């Protein structure tokens, strides 16, 4: 698992984690996300999630979604590595 920080053109930084399986979890509103910004996804970046969607996948898998255990483990590892400083995960409304 890798935790990296990238410097953005505007002078800011963004934290992201890359799992051994190739999942990229990031904290940047402008980067692609397979869930909430799929139109920005190219085939080479299909396995990336923003923090909010990563938290949502963890919550769904924890609630018993079938076949999500491996993905849950990778996302949980990435979130732990990033040490996201959000007061609580933001979840889409039901």
KAMO-V124779 format. One record per residue. RES is the residue in one small letter. PSI is psi as a letter, one per 40 degrees, with the letter a starting at -180 (* if undefined). OMEGA is omega as a letter, one per 30 degrees, with the letter a starting at -180 (* if undefined). Layout:
res: <RES	RES>
psi: <PSI	PSI>
omega: <OMEGA	OMEGA>
This chain:
res: <x	x	x	x	x	x	x	x	x	x	x	x	x	x	x	x	x	x	x	x	x	x	x	x	x	x	x	x	x	x	x	x	x	x	x	x	x	x	x	x	x	x	x	x	x	x	x	x	x	x	x	x	x	x	x	x	x	x	x	x	x	x	x	x	x	x	x	x	x	x	x	x	x	x	x	x	x	x	x	x	x	x	x	x	x	x	x	x	x	x	x	x	x	x>
psi: <h	h	h	i	h	i	h	i	d	e	e	a	i	h	i	i	i	h	i	d	e	e	h	h	h	i	f	h	e	e	i	i	h	e	d	e	f	d	e	e	h	i	d	e	f	e	g	i	i	i	d	d	d	d	d	d	d	d	d	d	d	d	e	e	h	i	e	e	d	d	d	d	d	d	d	d	d	d	d	d	d	d	f	h	f	i	d	i	h	h	i	i	i	*>
omega: <l	l	a	l	l	l	a	a	a	l	l	l	l	l	l	l	l	a	l	l	l	l	l	l	a	a	a	a	a	a	l	l	a	a	a	l	a	l	l	a	l	a	a	a	a	a	l	a	l	a	a	a	l	l	l	l	l	a	a	a	l	a	l	l	a	l	a	a	a	l	l	a	a	a	l	l	a	l	l	a	a	a	a	a	l	a	l	l	l	a	l	l	a	*>
